[in-house]
Structure formats: structure tokens, C-alpha cells
Amino acid sequence: MLSTLQSTTLAPAARAEAARFEIVSREPFAQGRSFGDAGPYERIIGRVFFSIDPLAARNRAIVDLKHAPVNASGRVEFSADLFLLAPVDPARGNGCLLYDVNNRGNKLALRFFNDSPGGNNPQDPGNGFLMRRGFTVVWSGWDGELLPGNRRLQLRAPVAVSENESLAGLARYEIAPEKNDTRKENTLKPVSGAGHGAYWPTERGLREARLTWRCRPADPRRPIPRNQFTLHVEEHTGRAPTAQLPAVELELPAGFRPGYLYELIYEARAPLVHGVCFAAVRDLISALKHGQGEGNPFGKELVFSRAIGFGVSQSGRFLREFLYSGFNQDEAGRRVFEGLMPHVAGAGLGSFNHRFAQPTAYGTQHEHHDWPTDRFPFAYETQYDPLSKNTDGLLRRALATNTAPKIMHTQSEAEYWSRGGSLVHTDVRGTRDAAPPANVRIYTFGGTQHGPGAYPPKPGVGQAAENPGDYRPQLRALLLALNAWCDTNASPPPSRHPRIDQGTLVGWRQSETHFPRLPGVRYPEVIHQPQWLDFGPHWRSGLITRQPPQVRGVYGVLAPKCGADGNALGCLSPPEVIVPLATHTGWGLRSREAGAEDELVGLKGSYFPLPATHAEGVKSGDPRRSLEERYRDLAGYLRRLSGACRKLVKQGYLLEEDVPRIVARQKKRAAPMFTQAKQEGR
């Protein structure tokens, strides 16, 4: 039987939500290795069970909660997978819970902070950063769209019903295929992406499903006759039948064309009450911090004084909407997270808390462009939106309840091109800089893409090699600064992002950014511009009745201005961008082979090496100064690079321990380039 809420010793008005924990295993992490003062760590694996009151004021924001089944006590029950990395002796930790909002069920914190290979069964501590610093790392399932497999963390959400019948409505999916290698891949696609379920089609939904295609988002939708495609619905085991989503695949015998946008709309049934994802995180963190819940893995000891939420991309958008929807206040009225670090979330929220929610979907310039993920409010500052005629801000509810956390919003340059990133720190028309509250810092990693590309750089589906600029060393420094800010109120480094008033945030066209004209390089003629979308008259209540939506307006976006070498100005750039061997951009263009040529490659950047010598630059018509002119030789380059690193350390944007690693890495990458320059100069 699932647990009911437990009262604390406080007054009844302060009654708090508590969870029941079911711990399956506790085992050594990293073969029992000891990490400095924190000592050895252990892996704690299990599940957490929730039971919430659908009538409670702090749960009212959850769409369709009133339609969820209740137990004998009138409470809604659900559960989630749980995974923790904690010091064997919790008292030896630093007192901070680091909650890594998993991305599509996948654990990312070790990859981003520990330079670890990552994976969903972590054993490799990488550089050991989080452990050496004493963090307790927590993951839990929150995404109900996922299918079982690959140790993905799952949320087992309730299903909305009405008078014992599942609710019906429209579900919409978009398939944007890349180049295929086999005939089967070219004719059969999961409608919601690999590893993801989709909503059950009704009988009418299967019979009357609509499929269209178009080359680009603004193109007219062209229907594909119903007798030319088939929907395959396959139930997966491993979840309660009422909570399980099936795998739905679209078969198109004529084949999918790379780069085209295929939109599928059908009547669906049994929507998940997916907004419980926010309550699940709220109540888990509250229980761990305050020693509540039967079977709490840390007992009743209060070993955590603070919690920080970290999320990458989809997970960062989760944190922004979690905050906006008022879930940083627990059932006892207490602050849940003392700090938040939404990373590469851009200006987006998510498809997390509406009927037939699709938490994996997100909008970019080319794909899912008109999905309900990029919507007002975009900024932490309270603003007026002349399109919707609303006044709002991400912090409005938290400020009203005195539960606002300290926030470090971090993003790559790619967010300005693919995710409306400028709207985080401007007004909605892009005419003035925003004035974020004192508890917010914003950092833009110039010359980087959404996630660091591999080295040596390779093109992927783009026309140029992907950007390998690496912001992770700076993320480590900022996490420690955020922890200190939450713990002792120590002031963190100032925000660093391009600004309108400093002339470093400008219109995105080449004449405005001053990106140099490089031989053989095309500059984007498109950018992602979030839209004001009309999903029908009940959308504000979380119900979509119009699919596809109508576009009612477009918000104004800007991009960083470039220096003479094409690298962004006004940003907190990595050392390898400050002292460049190449031009690193936040945009990349799709190749002809990938389809939709010259559309943006979502979330990717480009890498254009500098000419080795002045003569090479003159011969190719490249206006950028060569490596030879900038640094003379490898030793000169390394001196400049070391100086840039020392400056970042002094400013608080880089840790001393990362300087030797950065210099050694860049030396290895630069040496062949300077050898080439020396040979060409003979």
C-alpha cells in the first residue's frame, strides 16, 4: 500500500508532504574509492512513492489532477525511480543536495561536472569533482513519456479519467528524419522519438489520423492520404497498465525524405496527469532535506541545509517551469531549492503540464517550431507582453511567497540562434535590456554550442564541422560559487552576457553582427523566433483544442555581435575562444544531403579554423588574422592562453585546478596547426 502524508511535529498548518522510500540496493561507488574529506561514496537505488491531496492549494497548478484516480483517503498516488550518490557517512558531505534533473531519463551531472563518460549506471567518477567537493547527487524519474530500457529513470504518473472513462483529445507529433541507412529506417519511424511512448489513439483516432508534410516550418502543410500510411501501436510491459504509454510507429511505404517535416495529428485517449512531475521533485527534495518519509535513505537526520537544482536543456526548461508554476514552495510553505542552475534552457519552458503533454518536445528554428515550449514569460524580471496583453515573470510566484531561490542561468551561444536565448535578458521585443532581480545571474558562454562537440571537429548533418568549445570547466566554478552563495550569501561573479546598452547584443543579420565574410561559408538567413501561439480558448487551463495552433505574433530576438575573428563579444567565453585557433559560432547550417538545406542545425554551432599563415589567408581571401600573425609560434599561443586562464581564475569564472588541464588539452590540439604554419612559412 502506498504511503499517505505524514505530519511533522509542527502546527497542523505547516503539515508537509512526505514520501515513502523503497531502497532496493546500497553498494559502493567507484569500487569504494575515498574522496578527500567526504570519504567513500555509495550508490543508493530504489523508488519513491508519493501521495498528494488534489484539493490542496499548492497542487492546483497541476492540470487534470482533479481527474486522477484517488485512494481511499482521497489522495492521488504515483511513484518514480530513484538513484543517489552520497557519502557513506552523510555528515562528511558539504550539506548540499545536488538534484540533477535527468534528461529524457538520462543522468548528466557526472558528464558535465566530472568529465565522466556518464551513463545511466554510473561507476566512473571521472575527475571526482562533485565527490571531492562533498555534494550528494540525486536523480529521480519525472518524465512519464519514457519507455522502459537503458536504465532510464521513469515517472509512473496517474491517468486522467472522467466518470470512469479516459479523456480524449488531440495529440500531435512531428517527425523530422535525417538521412537513413536502411530501407526499414526510411519507412518506419517512432512518432515521439526513440525510447519514448506516445498517447493511445482512439478507434476514431486510428481511422481519421491526419498526416502532412512540408519542407520548412512556414510552408503550407500538404496532406498525405490516409491509405498511404499506417500507425502501429505496441504496448510495452514494465509499468502499470493504466499509466503505460505504448510505442506508436508511423509507417510510410513511400519513404521519409530527409529534412522534411511530417506532422501527425490523431484523437488520443488516456492522457497522463503529467504535471505531477513538479510535485514529485518538490516532495522528494523536501523529504530528503527535512528527514521525512518512511524508509528515508538518510533516516531522520537533518544533514542537508540546502539543495541546488541543475538541469541541462529539457531539464533546464523543467526547472524554469517548476519555478514559474510555484513549486519551489513545499506543502509546509518552505523553500525547496535554495539554488537553481538551468543550463542551455534558452528562453523556453516546456510541454510538461497540460493535457497530452509531451515533455520531450522542444522548439527550434526548423523542428517543432510551433510547439508550446517557448512562451511568455521568458525572463526572470516581471515584464509586460504586448502580444498576449499579460504581465508576468518567472519569479513572480516565488517572490510573492518568499521562496525564490538564487539562480544562475547559463547558456551557450547556440541558444541565441536555436532557443530564443536573448529573451532571457531583454524585453519581449528585443528593444531594451532586462533588469533581473538581485537573486539572478546570467552567463553566456560565447563561442559554444548547446553541448560541446567532439574533437577533432566533424560536420554531422551541417555544412561545417561542429563547435568543440567547452564551457564545462566554467560550469564547475559557477556551481561552487552558487553553492557558496546559497550557503553563506557570498556574492558570486557578476553576470556576463551580451547587452543592448553595450552594443554587444544586436540584430542577428550579418550586417548587424559584423560576422566576417569567410571564403566558402554561408551565413544564416534564418533564426528561431518564438511565437505567440493560439492553441484554442482553453489553452490557459492546459487544454489544447486547436492543432496545429494559429500564429498570432512573433517575439523579437537578438544575437551577440562578433569581433574581427567572428567570435562573440560580451560573453563569458571559454579560454580557447578568448585566445582562438578558430572561429567558433553558435549556429550551423544544414547540408544539402541532410535535407532542408540552409535551415539551422538545431542547437549546433560551427568551427572554422584560422589560416595558419598570412600568405594562406591572402591566397584564400580570408580576412582573419592568421595564427602566425597572432601568436608567432606555439609557445606564444600557450603564453596567451595561460594568461587568459589566470584572468578567469582571478575573476571567479574558472578554478585553478582546471588551468593545467585546459592548457594541456589546447597544446595537444594546437601543436599540429603551428607545425603546419612553420612548414608553410619556409
N, C-alpha and C positions, 0 to 999 in steps of 0.2 A: 504494500500500500504506500502511495506517495505521501510525503510529509505534509503537514499543514504548517502554517506560520507559527513561529514560536515567539512568545512575549519576552521582552527584556525586563530587567528589574526597574526600568524607568516607569514613569507615569503612563497610563494607557494611551494618552495622546501621542506618545513617542514610539508606539509599537512599530517594530521594524520587520521587514520581510527577512526570512531566513531560508536557507536551502538545506536539503538533505544530501549528503555526500555518500557515494558508494565507491570506495577505493578498491581497485582491482589488483594493483601491484605497486610496490615501492622497491626500487632497485638502484644500485649505484650508477651515477652518471660519469662518463669518461673514465671507466674502469677504476673508479674510486679516487681519482686524482684530487689532490688538495689545491685549493685556490687561495693562497695568501691568508689573510685574516678570516675570510669566510669559510675556510676549510673545505672538506669534500662536499659534493652536491649529490642529490638523489633525484631520480625521475619518479614522479607520482602520477599514476594513470588511473582514471576512473570515469565516473559520470556524476552529474549534479542534477538534482530534481527540484523543480520549482512548483509553487502553488500560490497563485495570486488572486486577489479579490477583484473581480471585474467591475465592481461598483466604486472602488477606491478612487479618489480624485487624481492620484498620481499615476493611475493607469488609464485614464480617459483618453489619452492621446493615441492609444493602440486601436487601430482601425479593425472593426469587426470583432472586437473582444466580446461584445455582448452576444455574438452568435457562436461563441466557442462552447463546447460541452463543459459542464461543471460536475464536480464530485458531490458527494452527499452533504458537504459543508458549503456548497455554493461557490467553490473555488475552481479556477482553471488550472489544469496541470500540464506540464511539459517538462522536457529534460534535454540535456546537452552533454556531449563528450567533454572530458576534462583532461588536461595534461599540464603538469607543473615541473619546473626545475628549481629546486630550493636547496639551501644549505641543510645538511643533515641536522645541524643544530641551528634552527631558525634564528636564535638570538645572536648568532655571529654574522648575520646578514646586515645590510645597511638600513633596514627598516622600510624599504621601498618595494612595493609590488609593481612590477613592470608588466602590464597587460598588453600582450601583442594580439591585436585584433587579427585573427587569421584571414588570409586572402583566399577565398574560394576553398576553404578547408585546409589551407597550407600554412605552415609555420614559417615566418620570415625573419624573426628578430635575430637569430644567430647569423643568418646570412648578411644582414645589414650592419650589425654591430660587432660581430666576432669574426668576420671574414671566413665563416664556416661554409662548407658545402650546403648546409641546411638540410632540408628533407623533413619528412613527417615522422621520422623515428630517430630524433637527434641523439647522437652519441659523440660526435666530433665537436669539441669546444672551440675549434679554430684558435684564435689568439687569446681566448679566455676572457675577453674584456668584461662581459657582463658578470661573470663569476668572480673575477678578481676584484670587481667593484662592489660585490655583495648584493646584487639585485636578485630577487626572487621572480622568476619569469612564469607567467600564467597564460595558458591558452584555453579556450573553450569553444564549443560549437555555437554558432549563431546564424549560419546560413542554411535555411531549410530547403533550398533548391538542389542541394548536392545529392548525388547518388553515392551509395557505399563504394569503397575502394580506395586503395593507396593511402590508407590510414587518414583519410580526410576527416576533419572534425565536423560533426554534424549536430544540427539542432533538430529535435523532434517536436515540431510545432503542432498545435491543435489545428483542426479544420473547421471552418465556418459552416454552420448549418442553420437552416430556418425551418421550424416545425418538422424536425427530423429528416429534412431533405437538404442535400447540399446546394449551396447557392450557385447560380450560373451567371456568366458574363463573358465579355470578350477578352481573349488572350491574344497577344501579338508577339511575333518573333521575327527576327531578321537574321538571315544567313548571308554572309559576305565571304564567299570562298576564295582561297588563294589558288595558286597553280597546283594541280593534282598529279599524283604519280601513278595512280591505278584507276582502272575503269570504275571499280566499286566506289572509291572515294569521290569520283566525279559524278556519280548518280545518286548517292545516298549520304545524307548529312543529318546529324542531330540538330534539332531546331533550336536548342538552347546551349549548344556547345558541349564539348566532350566532358564527361563526368557530371553532367547536370541533367536533372529531370525537367519535365515540362508539365503543365497542367493537363488534367484528364479532359479530352474532348468529349462533349456530349454526343449522342447519336446524331443530332442535327448538326453539331459542330463538325463531325467527320463528313457528313453528307454535303454540307454547304461551305466548307472551308474555302477561303479565298487566298490565292497566291498571285503575286505580281512581281515584276522585275523592272529595274531601271539601272542606268549606268552610274548616275550621280544623285545625291540627295534631292536636288532641286528639279530633276527630270520628272516628267509625268510617269505615273505608275501604269505599267502595261500588264493587263491580266493574262494569266495562263489558264486555259480551260481546265475545269475540274477533272476531266477524264485523262488529262496528261500528267497528273501527279498522284501519288499515293502517300497516306500517312500510316506509319507503323507504330503501334503503341505496345510497349513491352513493360510489364510490371517487374520491379526488382524486389528481391527479398531483403530482409535485414532491418526493416522498420515496421512499426505498427501499421496495419493496412490503412487505417483512416488518415494517417499522416504521411503516407508514402506518395511520392511523385513518380510517375512512370518515365521511362525513356521514350521519347517521341522522335521518330526519324522521318525526314522528308525524302521520298524517292522521286527523282525527276529523270525518267529514262532518257530524255533528250540531252541530259548532262547540264552541269552548272558551269557558267562562264566565269573565269577568274576576274575578280574585282567588281562583278555585278552585285547589286543589292536585291535579294529575294525576300519579300515580306509576306509572311503567313499570318492570317487572322482567322480564328475559329472560336465558336462558342465553347467555353470550358466550364467545368464544374469543380466543386470541392476546393475552393481557394484556401490556402494556408492563412492562418491568423499570424502573418509573419512579423507584425510589429512587436510580438513578444520577444523578439531578438534583443530589443533595447532593455526590457525588463530583466532578461536573463543575465545580461552583463551587469546591469545596475545591482541586482540582488546578489550575484556571485561576489563581486568586489566588496560589497558592503558586508557580506557574511565573513569573508576572509579577513577583512580589516578589524572586525569587531568580535571575532571569535564566536560566531553564531552558526547554527545548523548542526543537526545530528551528523556525527561522523566527520566533522571538520578536520581536514588533514593536519591542522596546526593546533587542534584542541581549542581550549578556551583562552589560551594565552594571547594577549594583545601585543604581537611582535611587529606589527606594521603601523607606522604613523602616517603613511601616505601611500598613494597609488598614482601611477602615471600610465596613461593610455597611449599606445603607439600603434599607428596603422598606416599601411602602405597602399596608396591608390584607392581601390574599392574600400579598403579598411579605413583609410583616412577619411573618406566620404562618410563612412559609418559613424566615425567619431564626431564629425561636424553635425550630422543629423541627430545623433544621440544628444548632443549638447543643445541644439536648437529646439528639440522636442521636449526639453525639460527633464531628461532622465539623469542629469548629474545631481539630482536630489533624491535620496533614497526614501523609503517609506517612513523613516523616523525624522525626515527633514534634514538629514545630514548631507554634506558634500560627499560625493562618491569618489571622483578623481580630483586629486589636488593639482595635477598637471596633465595636459594633453599635447601630443605631438602628431597631428595629422600630416602625413608626408605624401607628397606628389598627388594630393587630392584635387588640385586645381580649385576652381570656384564651385565645385559640384556638391550636391547632396546625393541622394540615391533612390533607387526603386525598392525601398526596404519595408515601407509601412503603408501599403494601400492594397485594395483587393486585387488579387492576381499579381502580387509583387514579383519582381524579377531582380533580385539583389545583384546578380552578376552583370546585368546590362549597364552600359555607360555610353555617353555620347561623345563622339569625336567629329572632326570635320567631315569624314567620309562615312563612317559606320555608326549606326544607331543615332543618327544626328538629331532626330526628333523624339528621343526617349525622355521620360520625365526625371532625368538626373540632374540637369543643370537648370536650376530655377531659383528665383528670388526667395530669400535673401542670399547674397553671395558673400558679404563682408561681415566682419565681427562688429563693426560700427553700425549703429542703427541708422537706416537710410530711407529715403522716400523713392518709390519706384513709379515713375510717371506712366509706365505701361499698364501695370495692374492696379495702380492708384492705391497701393498699400505702403505702409511704413513698418519696417521690421529690421531685425538684425539677428545674427546667430546667437548672440549673448543675451538677448532681451529677457528670456525667462530666467536664466541663471542669475542675472544681475538683480532681478526682482525678488529672488528668494535667497540672495546672499550665498549662492552655491557655485559661483563662477570659478573655474579653475584658472591656473596660469597656463598660457597657451604659447607654443612655438609652432607656427605654421611654416613648414619647409616645402619648397617646390623646386623642380628643375626648370630650365629654360623651355623645355618641351611643353610644359603646362600652358605657357602663353599662346602656343600655336594649336594645341590639341584639346585643351581643357578650360579655356577662358580664364587663365590664371591671373590676368591683370585685374579682374573684377574683385579679387580678394582685397585689393588695396586701392581701388578707385571707386568713384560713384558708378551707377549703372550705365551711364552714357559715356564713360571714359573721358570726362572733361576736367576732373579735379582729383587730387589725391585724397584718399580716405584718412580719417584720424582715428585709428584703432584705440580702444581703451588701454589703460596702463598695464593691464594684465596680459597683453598680447604682444608677441614679437613675430615678425615675418622675415623669412630669409629665403632669397632666391639664389640657387646655385647656378650661376651663369655658365654657359658652355657645356651644359649637360643635357642628357635626355632622361626620360622617365625612370629607366633603370640602366645602370652603366652597361654599355655594350662590351662585347668580348674584344680581346686583343690577341693577335693583330686584327684590326677592324675588317669587317666583311659587309657586303651590301645588304643581305637579307632580301626583302622584296622592293627595296628602294633603288634609286639611281646611283647613290653614293654609299660608301662604307658607313656603318652605324657609329655613333659617337661613343668612345670609350671613357669619356670624362667621368671621374669617380669622386662623388661627394661623400662617400661613407666615412672617411676619416673626420670630416667636419660634423657629420651626424653624431659621432661619438662624443666630440667636445660639447656639442649643444645638449646632448642628453645629460651629461654631467652638470652642465650649467642649469638645466631645467630642474634636475633633482635638488641642487643647492638652493635654487630659487624657491622651490616648494618647501624645503626643509628649514632653511634659515632666513629666507627672504633676501638672500644675496642677489644683487642686481645682475642679470645676465648681460651678455654683449648686446649692443644696440641692434635693432632691425637693420637689415641690409637687403634692399631690393630697389629696382629702378623706379624713378619718380618723375611725375609730370613736371613738378616745380624745379627739378634739377636738369631737365632736358634729356633724361636718360630713359624715359618711357614715352614712346611716340607712336604714331600711326604705323601700321605693320607693312606698308608697301616699301619697296626697295628705295624709292626716292626719299622716304622718311627715315628708315632705319640706317641708311647710308651703307648697307652691306656692299662690299666691293664687287665689281663685275669680274668674276673669275672665269678663265677660259674653260668652256665646256660645261659650265654649271648653270642650271636653271634656278631661278629664284621663285618662291611660291607666289601664285596668283590667287590663293585661297587661304583662309584661316578659319578655325572653329569659332563661330559666333553663337553663343547661347540664345535661345529664342523664348519668347513668351508664348507658351503653347496652351491651346484650349482643348482639354480632354472631355468636355461636357459640363453641364451645370452642376454636377455633384462632385467634381474633382476635389474641391476644397475639403470635402468629407472623406476623401480617399477612394472614391468610386469613379472608375473610368467608363464612360458610356459612349465616347466618340473615338473610334480607331480607324484610320490614323487621325491624329489631332490636327486642328487648324492652327496655322501660324498667325499670331496676332501682332507680333512685333519682334524686333531684334535688338539685343543689348550691344553696347559699344565695347570693343576690345582693343587693346594696345599691345605693343611688343617692345622689348628692350632695344635701345639704339646700339649701333655697333661702332667699334673703333676701326682704325685703318686696316687691321688684320681680320676683320669680320667677327671678332669675338665681342660678346655682350658687355655693355658698360653698366655701372651702377649696381653690380651684383656681388654676392659673396661667392666668388668663383674658386674652384679648386686650384692648387698651385700649378698644375700642368696647363691650365688655361690662362692663368696670370702670366706665366712665362711659357709661351706656347711653342709647340713644334708644328701646330696645325691650326686651322680654323675649326672651331667646334660650334655647331649650331644646334638649336632646339627644334629644327624642322628637317624633314626628309621627304622627298617626292617619290611617288610610286613609279616603278619602271613600266615599260610597255608590256613586258612579259607577265607582270603581276596583274595587269588589267587596271582600268581607271587611271590611265597614265596622267601624271602631274597632279593628282589628288595627293593630299598629305598621307604619309605612312603614319598611322595613329601612334602617338607617344614616342616616336623615334626622332633622333637627330642625325646629323651628318658630320663627316670628318674629312677635311680637305687639307692634306699635308702642305706645309710651306715649301717653296722652292729651296733646294739645297744651296744654290749659289745665285749670285746676282745675274750671272750670264744665263743660267737656266730660266730665271724669271723673265728676263728680257726676251729670250727666244720664244717662250710660250705666251707672252703677253700678260703675265701675272703681275698685278700691281703691288702685291705684298712684299715687304722686305724679307730677304732670304735668311736662312739660318746663319750663313756665313756673315752677313751684314749685322745681324742681331747679336751674335754671341762669339763670333770668330771661330771657336772650337768647342769641343765637349766640355773642357774644364770651365770655359766661360759660361756655358749654359748651366752647369751644375752650381756655379757660384751664385748666379742669378736665382736659380730655383731654391737654393738653400736660404737665401735672403728673404724670398717671398714666404717660405715656410716659417722662418723665425718671426716675421712680422705678424703672420696669422696667429702664432702661438701667443705673442705678446698681447694681441687684441682679444684673445679668448676664443678664437674660432678654430683652433687646432690644438691637439695635445702634443706635448714634447715627444711622447713615445712613438708617435706616428711619423715624425720627421725622417728618421733613418729609413723607414720602410718606403716612404714616398720617394726619397732621393735615390735609393737603390733600384726601385722599380723604374723610375724615369731614366736612370743611367742606362739600364739594360735596353730600354726602348730607343733612346736617343743615339747610342753608340753607332749603330749601322747607318743612321742618317748622316752623322758627321764624317764617318768613313767615306760615304758617297760624296759628300761635299769636298772632302780633301782630294779625292781622286779626280773629280771634275775640275778642281782648281789647278791641277797640274798642267 
